[in-house]
Amino acid sequence: DGYFYAAHEAAQFADASRYAEMIRDIGGETKVFERDELAGRFGTDFYRRGLWIGGAGTGFLHGARFSKGLADALPRQVERFEHTRALRIESHPGGGSKVTTEAGSIDARKVIVGLNADLPAFGYRRLRVFPVGLTASLTRPLTPAEEQHIQHVEPWAVLSPVKGGATIRLTPDRRLLVRNTAEFRPEGISEEQLAHRRKKHELALARRFPWLPANAIEFSWSGSICISRNGRFIFEELQPGVFAAACYNGTGVTRACLLGRLIAEHAAGEHSELIGMALAIEKPPLIPPAALFRPLAALRFHFEHKKAHSER
């Protein structure tokens, strides 16, 4: 049933009408909501202005189920190796590549690299893209008393119109999901850091649903998306026979599906208008070396989080 951009401070979404016009220009459906309407839709009066976006082909997917469904539907001639960590990719002098894993190696005439945020770990485009760590939490299913608090509303999904704001969802199995952290974190996350992020999620839920106990969170996890300075993606032949599509800048399901198909067609030697467009689009620009980039990135994220304080 579509999704929402919504803000706690109406001033944070002053241009909702302009954004709605943009969406309608590309064929979407929109409606601007104010506080009372949003409260009836979400079961919380936290949000004061929102924009619903819908129309054909518009909605939210369960990312893990979607990925698993794709894997389960692979044709018989495809072999899938899970829990098989690739260590390096080497070009053969006579053509083709060798992918070395912890358990052995695979030789192939052509290789498509779908590593996204881990692309630089294999030596590719190190000074073009970088990882941004996101952390989320999911509650246990709501109790009957808690359902009364939110008036048994239908499932919904809310994104923030402000960088650094929170993503909140009420899932079909009646759980609340929250994601309100984004940070430059190339080294991964520790258990202690994960617990700290979970506290931020508890606060975000308490601001929206003060009746929800702090121990309602059942799961917390973290992962990385791939970002470039100009929001452009990687789509190219990295070296003879090694192709890559990566750096989706936070729109993984849509861009990865489209670019994944196109890079497979490109590797197979096919030609199309879309492939030509993907190859011709502006590339991600250079980023400074790590010693300089780390403090600059930390400062940028600090600024964005401060600006989005009311929406976290």
Buried (B, 14 or more C-beta within 10 A) or exposed (E): EBBBBBBBBBEBBEEBEEBBEEBEEEEBBBEBBEBEBBBEBBBBEBBBBBBBBBBEEBEBEEEEEEEEEEEEEEEEEEEEEEEEEBEEBEBEEEEBBBBEEEEEEBEBEBBBBBBBBBBBEBEBBBBBBBBBBBBBBBBEEBEEEBBEBBEEBEEBBBBBBBBBBBBBBBBEEBBBBBBBBBBBBBEEBEEEBBEEBBEBBBEBBBBBBEEBEEEBBEEBEBEBBBBBEEEBBBBBBBEEBBBBBBBBBEEEEEBBEBBBEBBBBBBEEEEEEBBEEBEEEEBBEEBEEEEEBBEEBEEEBEEBBEBBEBBB
